[in-house]
Amino acid sequence: MAAHTRGTTPEPPQTNADPLAALASLPGVADAVDSVRKGVDRVYGHRIMRRRGTEVTSEAALRGARGSAVLSGADWALEEVRRRTDFGVDGEPRTVGAALRLTAEAGQLLSVWRQSPLRVLARLHLVAAGGGAADDTVGRPRLAGEPVDEPLIELPLPGADEVAGRLDGLARLLLTESAAPALVTAAVVHGELLALRPFGSHNGLVARAAERVVLVGSGLDPKSICPAEVGHAEQGRAAYVAALEGYVSGTPDGVAAWIAHCGRSVGLGVRESTAVCEAMQRGA
């Protein structure tokens, strides 16, 4: 997958050999890409980033994890996420703990992602599950007949053979040089993983972590200060699922709407971190 800087606008695709880049020509996608790029550039240019960028990154990670957990059914206030430590308890605490672990892990996997996206996805699932689980389904795609615990995503579930084939296809796509904007690649990775739900659990958390890996590794958000997870949560679960249904439909309008939804999510993440910078500047 090609790296893209925040200031780069992709040229229109010349052939069908670059299917990801071709998606950039769908209606509204170029505007979404441009809006995201300008927003990210603005927050990176904030004076606080020169002196306290590491603190902004840490706060963005916390807020991103909280947003991802919300979409997986654990709607905790930010301050509760900040103060709690009992993440081993079943239910919502375990979901929040998984989101926090994934956010911390995502930045450590960039070099592996460029070589083997499927290894990274397996690692993300292992991290989400807690790492020490004895369950042999952890860290691998599900087999025929194995259940999926993903109650908030109610779309039809692809069979195990389809999952395996599409995962391989996604990996090949990501390892092929592409002129696609980072937003497009991130949205496709996120949407494809939600559509497939390849693991027995934690698919939403893993999909959003993978989106983060793409946005950071592409160079669009190298310091991971623009948490798309915040924006996905802020737009609400109903909008999230509706946009995902558009992606799963495979229609040009549906796919474009999903990419635009992801773009708005990054934009809302930019707004969140800009507010953090402003608060730091005021001494809050």
C-alpha positions in Angstrom: 0.0 0.0 0.0 1.4 3.3 -1.0 2.2 6.0 1.6 0.4 9.3 1.2 1.3 12.6 2.8 -1.3 14.9 4.3 -0.8 17.4 1.5 -1.1 15.0 -1.4 -4.1 15.0 -3.6 -4.4 11.8 -5.7 -4.6 12.0 -9.4 -7.6 10.3 -11.1 -7.1 6.7 -11.8 -6.0 5.9 -15.4 -6.8 2.2 -15.4 -8.8 -0.4 -13.6 -5.7 -1.9 -12.2 -6.0 0.2 -9.0 -9.5 -0.5 -7.7 -9.0 1.4 -4.4 -8.0 4.5 -6.3 -11.0 4.1 -8.6 -13.2 4.6 -5.5 -11.8 8.1 -5.2 -13.7 9.1 -8.3 -17.1 8.2 -6.8 -19.5 11.2 -6.2 -18.6 13.2 -3.1 -15.4 11.2 -2.2 -13.0 13.7 -3.5 -14.7 16.4 -1.4 -14.5 14.2 1.7 -10.8 13.5 1.1 -10.1 17.2 0.6 -12.0 18.2 3.7 -10.2 15.6 5.8 -6.8 16.6 4.5 -7.4 20.3 5.3 -8.8 19.5 8.8 -5.8 17.3 9.7 -3.4 19.9 8.4 -5.0 22.5 10.6 -4.7 20.6 13.8 -1.2 19.5 13.1 -0.4 23.2 12.6 -1.7 24.1 16.1 1.0 25.7 18.2 0.3 23.3 21.1 1.4 20.4 18.8 5.0 21.8 18.7 5.3 21.7 22.5 2.9 19.1 23.8 2.2 16.8 20.9 2.8 13.7 23.0 0.1 14.7 25.4 -2.4 15.4 22.6 -1.6 11.9 21.2 -2.3 10.3 24.6 -5.6 12.1 25.0 -6.7 11.3 21.5 -5.9 7.6 22.2 -8.1 7.7 25.3 -10.9 9.4 23.5 -10.7 7.1 20.5 -10.8 4.0 22.7 -13.8 5.4 24.5 -15.6 6.1 21.1 -14.9 2.6 19.8 -16.2 1.0 23.1 -19.4 3.1 22.8 -20.1 1.5 19.4 -19.5 -1.9 20.9 -22.1 -1.3 23.6 -20.1 0.2 26.5 -21.2 3.8 26.6 -19.0 5.1 29.5 -18.3 8.8 30.2 -14.8 9.8 29.3 -13.9 10.5 33.0 -15.1 7.0 33.9 -12.8 5.5 31.3 -10.0 7.7 32.6 -10.3 6.6 36.3 -11.4 3.0 36.1 -8.9 0.1 36.3 -11.2 -2.9 36.7 -11.3 -3.9 33.0 -11.2 -7.6 33.6 -14.9 -7.8 34.6 -17.2 -9.4 32.0 -19.5 -7.1 30.1 -18.9 -3.4 29.6 -15.6 -3.2 31.5 -14.1 -5.9 29.4 -15.2 -4.1 26.2 -13.6 -0.8 27.4 -10.5 -2.7 28.4 -10.3 -4.3 24.9 -10.7 -0.9 23.2 -7.9 0.6 25.3 -5.6 -2.2 24.6 -6.2 -2.1 20.9 -5.6 1.7 20.7 -2.3 1.2 22.5 -1.3 -1.7 20.2 -2.3 -0.2 16.9 0.7 2.1 16.7 3.1 -0.8 17.3 2.0 -2.7 14.2 2.6 -0.3 11.4 5.7 -2.0 9.9 4.1 -5.5 10.1 0.9 -4.1 8.4 3.0 -3.1 5.4 4.2 -6.7 5.1 1.2 -8.8 6.3 -2.1 -7.2 7.1 -3.6 -10.5 8.0 -1.0 -11.0 10.7 -1.9 -7.6 12.2 -5.6 -8.5 12.2 -4.8 -11.7 14.0 -2.8 -9.8 16.5 -5.5 -7.2 17.0 -8.0 -9.9 17.8 -5.7 -11.6 20.2 -5.1 -8.3 22.0 -8.9 -7.5 22.1 -9.6 -10.9 23.6 -7.0 -10.4 26.3 -4.1 -12.3 25.0 -4.2 -15.1 27.5 -7.4 -16.8 26.4 -7.2 -20.5 26.0 -9.9 -20.5 23.4 -8.4 -21.7 20.1 -10.7 -19.5 18.1 -8.8 -16.4 19.2 -6.5 -14.8 16.7 -7.8 -16.7 13.6 -10.7 -16.3 11.2 -13.7 -18.3 12.1 -14.4 -21.7 10.6 -17.7 -23.1 9.2 -20.3 -23.4 11.9 -18.5 -21.3 14.5 -20.7 -18.5 16.0 -20.0 -14.8 16.0 -20.8 -12.6 19.0 -21.3 -9.2 17.4 -24.9 -8.2 18.5 -24.7 -4.6 17.4 -24.1 -5.5 13.8 -27.1 -7.4 12.5 -26.3 -7.7 8.8 -26.3 -11.1 7.1 -23.2 -13.0 8.1 -20.9 -14.3 5.2 -19.9 -18.0 5.4 -16.4 -19.0 6.5 -15.2 -19.8 2.9 -16.3 -16.4 1.7 -14.6 -14.8 4.7 -11.3 -16.5 3.9 -11.5 -15.6 0.2 -12.3 -11.9 0.9 -9.7 -11.6 3.6 -7.0 -12.9 1.2 -8.3 -10.5 -1.5 -8.2 -7.6 0.9 -4.6 -8.4 1.9 -3.5 -8.6 -1.7 -5.2 -5.3 -2.4 -3.4 -3.6 0.5 0.0 -5.0 -0.5 -0.4 -3.7 -4.1 0.9 -0.2 -4.8 -2.0 2.2 -5.0 -2.7 5.9 -5.6 -5.8 5.7 -3.3 -6.1 8.4 -0.7 -5.6 7.2 2.9 -9.3 7.9 3.8 -10.5 5.6 1.0 -8.2 2.7 2.0 -9.1 3.1 5.7 -12.8 3.2 4.9 -12.6 0.0 2.8 -10.6 -1.8 5.5 -13.0 -0.8 8.2 -16.1 -1.6 6.1 -14.8 -4.9 4.8 -14.0 -6.2 8.3 -17.4 -5.1 9.6 -19.1 -6.8 6.7 -17.2 -10.0 7.1 -17.0 -10.2 10.9 -14.1 -12.7 10.4 -13.6 -13.4 14.1 -15.8 -15.0 16.7 -15.9 -11.7 18.7 -14.6 -8.1 18.9 -15.0 -7.5 15.2 -16.1 -3.9 15.5 -13.3 -3.1 17.8 -10.8 -4.7 15.5 -12.2 -3.0 12.4 -11.9 0.4 14.0 -8.4 -0.3 15.2 -7.4 -1.4 11.7 -8.9 1.9 10.3 -6.6 3.7 12.8 -3.6 1.7 11.6 -4.2 2.7 8.0 -4.7 6.4 8.8 -1.5 6.5 10.9 0.6 4.3 8.6 -0.4 6.2 5.5 1.0 9.4 6.7 -2.3 11.2 6.9 -2.3 11.2 10.7 1.2 10.0 11.7 1.0 11.0 15.3 -2.5 9.5 15.8 -4.2 12.7 17.0 -7.3 12.5 14.8 -9.4 9.7 16.4 -12.0 8.6 13.8 -13.6 6.4 16.5 -14.7 9.6 18.3 -16.5 10.7 15.1 -18.1 7.3 14.5 -19.5 7.4 18.0 -20.6 11.0 17.8 -22.6 10.4 14.6 -24.4 7.5 16.5 -24.9 3.8 16.0 -27.9 4.2 13.7 -25.9 6.4 11.2 -23.0 4.0 11.5 -25.1 0.9 10.7 -26.9 2.8 7.9 -23.6 3.8 6.3 -22.3 0.3 6.7 -25.4 -1.1 4.9 -24.5 1.2 2.0 -21.0 -0.3 1.8 -22.3 -3.8 2.0 -24.8 -3.1 -0.8 -21.8 -2.6 -3.1 -23.5 0.2 -5.1 -21.4 3.2 -6.0 -23.7 5.5 -4.0 -23.6 3.2 -1.0 -19.8 2.8 -1.0 -19.4 6.6 -1.5 -21.7 7.3 1.4 -19.7 5.0 3.6 -16.4 6.7 2.7 -18.0 10.1 3.3 -19.3 8.8 6.7 -15.7 7.8 7.6 -14.5 11.2 6.4 -16.9 13.0 8.7 -15.7 10.7 11.5 -12.1 11.8 11.0 -13.3 15.4 10.8 -15.0 15.1 14.1 -11.9 13.5 15.6 -10.0 16.5 14.3 -12.5 18.8 16.0 -12.0 16.8 19.3 -8.3 17.1 19.3 -8.4 20.8 18.3 -10.6 21.3 21.4 -8.0 19.5 23.5 -5.2 21.7 22.1 -7.3 24.8 22.8 -7.9 23.6 26.4 -4.2 23.0 26.9 -3.4 26.4 25.5 -5.8 28.0 28.1 -4.0 26.0 30.8 -6.9 23.6 31.4 
